[in-house]
Amino acid sequence: MLEAYDLVLRGHDERKHTTRGSSAEARRLFTQALELDPQYAGAYAGLGWTLLQSWQFLWSTERETLERARELAERAIALDNTLADAYRLLGQIYLWEKAHDRAIAQAERAVVLAPNDADGYETLAEILGWSGRAEESIRLIRRAMRLNPRYPFFYLWTLGHAYYLTDKRQEALDAFGQIVQRNPNFAPAHAYRAVVLSELGRAKEARQAWDEASRLSPSASMSNLRERLPYKRPADLDRLLAAAHRAGMQ
């Protein structure tokens, strides 16, 4: 149904603004699409993405949010087991559940289903970064960027995160700076700019970047980030939190 398809496209555009309000609007659009077509796999996946986003950005503290996102991804796959977007979503959910091997497997499945889809490579690259395989992440996100030269801002997030993890601090700083220019609402870019600036000894700039991250994500704290961030290697998490603390995180 054309109207439902249009609602799903609009929903994906909304959630990419990465604000609580835009995510809520995206959720409304995906729900409306499902009211028109209850068998629309893409709408279930889209709705799942909004719930995952609520978990990632600390807009929701309820574990059930992540569980509901997984149910929606599984529902989408049950309706259409060739839908790469649903496997990408499921891979991200497993990542945030800290089931890294399962996350990688789902992302790899998405790439197999849609080998020319740049988003599949981006998802796999991001998951590999969190999983302690940052060099592979860099290789794959660059491939995604070649497939889609007009890539969205979050490709730069995956690239910058992998640069940070491989101690390419200036390259990471450049990537996070580009994100801030393209989407100033993306709190992780400000937070990781603060972390990198702190590691470079640029304390004043680090504090300014952290203040902006805190404005966008006021619920972020040492305790909830330690519990939530899906690093496979404890050393990666400890490094991040130490630098964030120096930048101003309490």
Beta strands, then each sheet from edge to edge (+ up, - down):
end
